[in-house]
Amino acid sequence: MLRQLTKWPTKASTQPLVRSYLFLRTGIGIIGVALPIVLILGNMISVRSFVFLDSMSAYYQSVMRDVFVGSLWAIGIFLMCYRYDYLDDIASTIAGVAVILVSLFPTFPVHQVSAACFYLIIALMATFLFRRTDQKDPMPRKLQRNKAYLICGIAIVLCLVLIGVAYHYESDNAWLQSLHPILVFEVLASLAFGVAWFVKGGTLLLQDE
């Protein structure tokens, strides 16, 4: 009886848990990729006009407000509950709180600071934390995943820099405003965020056997 009680979980018994955990990671990736698309298309359908708003945050003031807020809360709650390693736990918790603050405070400066904090931490997670390994000779798929994480992390940071540049010059240039650069770079950053979690969930570049 004691031997049965102290027996460690077998590989077979932990497989459903692993699959569930990977599915949750993939779910976050789906939200990250789908959110900007749903916001933009949903608003166009609602107003019956081919119109783009200036940023993803601007959709908070549109009919897509509930979708915007609900999606950010879903991402935030997952990140705060995410457990992997000590540094991952701290980083994901801060990112989760930051993205929820984005939904709670739609005005300057809390909104912009929280959004920047969220994306920067996600970029750091993808660039450094996701790429760690205890393998002396990483499997080919791990190397491929690491390249994908690095690309996503760099893309997010680059988008943040370009958002800052666009924010500085947009007000004085009508032609730049017509291109909605902040929206474009926010969408690209959101897609990079989603792809990173797709990879982490094994949907893209599947996990090693």
C-alpha positions as CSV (number, residue, x, y, z in Angstrom):
1,M,0.0,0.0,0.0
2,L,2.8,2.5,0.9
3,R,4.6,1.7,-2.3
4,Q,1.4,2.5,-4.3
5,L,0.9,5.8,-2.5
6,T,4.4,7.0,-3.1
7,K,4.7,5.9,-6.7
8,W,5.7,8.7,-9.0
9,P,3.5,9.6,-11.9
10,T,4.3,7.6,-15.1
11,K,4.8,9.1,-18.5
12,A,1.4,7.8,-19.6
13,S,-0.3,9.4,-16.6
14,T,1.2,12.8,-17.2
15,Q,0.6,13.0,-21.0
16,P,-3.0,14.4,-20.6
17,L,-1.6,17.1,-18.3
18,V,1.1,18.0,-20.8
19,R,-1.3,18.1,-23.6
20,S,-3.6,20.4,-21.6
21,Y,-0.8,22.7,-20.8
22,L,0.4,22.9,-24.4
23,F,-3.2,23.6,-25.4
24,L,-3.5,26.5,-23.0
25,R,-0.3,28.0,-24.5
26,T,-1.7,27.5,-27.9
27,G,-4.9,29.2,-26.8
28,I,-3.0,32.3,-25.8
29,G,-1.3,32.3,-29.2
30,I,-4.8,32.1,-30.9
31,I,-6.0,35.1,-29.0
32,G,-2.8,37.1,-29.8
33,V,-3.2,36.4,-33.5
34,A,-6.9,36.7,-33.8
35,L,-7.5,39.7,-31.6
36,P,-6.3,42.4,-34.1
37,I,-8.1,40.7,-37.0
38,V,-11.4,40.4,-35.1
39,L,-11.2,44.0,-33.8
40,I,-10.6,45.5,-37.3
41,L,-13.0,43.3,-39.2
42,G,-15.7,43.4,-36.5
43,N,-15.7,47.1,-36.4
44,M,-15.8,47.4,-40.2
45,I,-18.8,45.1,-40.3
46,S,-20.5,47.0,-37.5
47,V,-20.1,50.4,-39.0
48,R,-20.4,49.1,-42.6
49,S,-17.4,51.0,-43.7
50,F,-13.9,50.2,-44.7
51,V,-12.3,52.2,-41.9
52,F,-9.3,51.7,-39.7
53,L,-8.9,53.2,-36.3
54,D,-5.6,54.8,-35.2
55,S,-4.6,52.0,-32.8
56,M,-5.8,48.7,-31.3
57,S,-6.5,50.7,-28.1
58,A,-8.9,52.9,-30.1
59,Y,-11.2,50.0,-30.5
60,Y,-11.9,50.3,-26.8
61,Q,-14.2,53.2,-27.8
62,S,-15.9,51.2,-30.6
63,V,-18.5,48.4,-30.6
64,M,-15.6,46.0,-30.2
65,R,-14.9,47.1,-26.7
66,D,-16.0,43.9,-25.0
67,V,-13.9,41.8,-27.3
68,F,-10.9,44.0,-26.6
69,V,-11.3,44.0,-22.9
70,G,-12.3,40.3,-22.6
71,S,-9.3,39.1,-24.7
72,L,-6.8,41.1,-22.6
73,W,-8.3,39.7,-19.4
74,A,-8.0,36.2,-20.8
75,I,-4.3,36.7,-21.7
76,G,-3.7,38.4,-18.3
77,I,-5.2,35.7,-16.2
78,F,-3.4,33.0,-18.1
79,L,0.0,34.7,-17.7
80,M,-0.6,35.3,-14.0
81,C,-1.4,31.6,-13.5
82,Y,1.4,30.4,-15.8
83,R,4.0,28.3,-13.9
84,Y,7.2,27.0,-15.4
85,D,10.4,28.2,-13.7
86,Y,11.1,30.9,-11.2
87,L,12.0,33.6,-13.7
88,D,9.2,32.6,-16.0
89,D,6.7,32.9,-13.1
90,I,7.8,36.4,-12.2
91,A,8.0,37.7,-15.7
92,S,4.6,36.2,-16.8
93,T,2.9,37.5,-13.6
94,I,4.1,41.1,-14.2
95,A,3.1,40.8,-17.9
96,G,-0.3,39.5,-16.9
97,V,-0.9,42.4,-14.5
98,A,0.3,44.9,-17.1
99,V,-2.0,43.7,-19.8
100,I,-5.0,43.8,-17.5
101,L,-4.1,47.3,-16.5
102,V,-4.2,48.1,-20.3
103,S,-7.9,47.1,-20.3
104,L,-8.7,48.9,-17.1
105,F,-7.0,52.3,-17.8
106,P,-7.7,53.3,-21.5
107,T,-6.2,56.8,-21.0
108,F,-2.6,58.2,-20.9
109,P,-0.2,57.5,-19.3
110,V,-1.1,54.2,-17.5
111,H,-2.4,52.6,-20.7
112,Q,0.7,53.3,-22.8
113,V,3.1,52.4,-20.0
114,S,1.3,49.2,-19.2
115,A,1.1,48.2,-22.8
116,A,4.9,48.9,-23.3
117,C,5.7,46.9,-20.1
118,F,3.6,44.0,-21.3
119,Y,5.2,43.8,-24.8
120,L,8.7,44.3,-23.4
121,I,8.4,41.5,-20.9
122,I,6.9,39.2,-23.5
123,A,9.8,40.0,-25.9
124,L,12.3,39.2,-23.1
125,M,10.5,35.9,-22.4
126,A,10.6,34.9,-26.0
127,T,14.2,36.1,-26.5
128,F,15.8,34.7,-23.4
129,L,13.5,32.5,-21.2
130,F,11.9,30.5,-24.0
131,R,15.3,29.7,-25.5
132,R,16.8,28.2,-22.4
133,T,17.7,24.5,-22.5
134,D,19.5,22.0,-20.2
135,Q,20.5,19.9,-23.2
136,K,24.2,19.7,-24.2
137,D,23.2,19.0,-27.8
138,P,19.8,20.5,-28.3
139,M,17.5,18.6,-30.7
140,P,17.0,20.1,-34.2
141,R,13.4,21.1,-33.4
142,K,14.6,22.9,-30.3
143,L,17.1,24.9,-32.4
144,Q,14.3,25.8,-34.8
145,R,12.0,26.9,-32.0
146,N,14.8,29.0,-30.6
147,K,15.2,30.8,-33.9
148,A,11.5,31.4,-34.0
149,Y,11.5,32.8,-30.4
150,L,14.4,35.1,-31.2
151,I,12.7,36.4,-34.4
152,C,9.4,37.0,-32.5
153,G,11.2,38.8,-29.6
154,I,13.2,41.1,-31.9
155,A,10.0,41.8,-33.9
156,I,8.1,42.9,-30.8
157,V,11.0,45.2,-29.7
158,L,11.3,46.7,-33.2
159,C,7.6,47.3,-33.3
160,L,7.7,49.1,-30.0
161,V,10.5,51.4,-31.2
162,L,8.6,52.1,-34.4
163,I,5.4,52.9,-32.5
164,G,7.4,55.4,-30.4
165,V,8.8,57.0,-33.6
166,A,5.3,57.1,-35.2
167,Y,3.7,58.6,-32.1
168,H,6.3,61.4,-32.2
169,Y,5.9,62.3,-35.9
170,E,2.4,61.3,-36.7
171,S,0.6,64.4,-35.4
172,D,2.7,66.7,-37.7
173,N,2.3,64.6,-40.9
174,A,-1.2,64.0,-42.4
175,W,0.1,61.5,-44.9
176,L,1.6,59.4,-42.0
177,Q,-1.7,59.5,-40.1
178,S,-3.5,58.1,-43.1
179,L,-1.3,55.0,-43.0
180,H,-2.3,54.3,-39.3
181,P,1.3,53.3,-38.4
182,I,0.6,52.8,-34.7
183,L,-2.2,50.3,-35.6
184,V,0.1,48.5,-38.1
185,F,2.9,48.1,-35.6
186,E,0.6,47.1,-32.8
187,V,-0.9,44.4,-35.0
188,L,2.5,43.1,-36.0
189,A,3.6,43.0,-32.3
190,S,0.4,41.1,-31.4
191,L,1.0,38.6,-34.2
192,A,4.6,38.1,-33.1
193,F,3.3,37.5,-29.5
194,G,0.8,35.0,-30.8
195,V,3.3,33.1,-32.9
196,A,5.8,32.8,-30.0
197,W,3.1,31.1,-27.9
198,F,2.0,29.0,-30.9
199,V,5.6,27.7,-30.9
200,K,5.7,27.3,-27.2
201,G,2.5,25.3,-27.3
202,G,3.8,23.0,-30.0
203,T,1.4,24.1,-32.7
204,L,4.3,25.3,-34.8
205,L,7.7,23.6,-34.8
206,L,6.4,20.6,-32.7
207,Q,7.9,19.6,-29.5
208,D,10.8,17.0,-29.4
209,E,9.8,13.4,-28.8
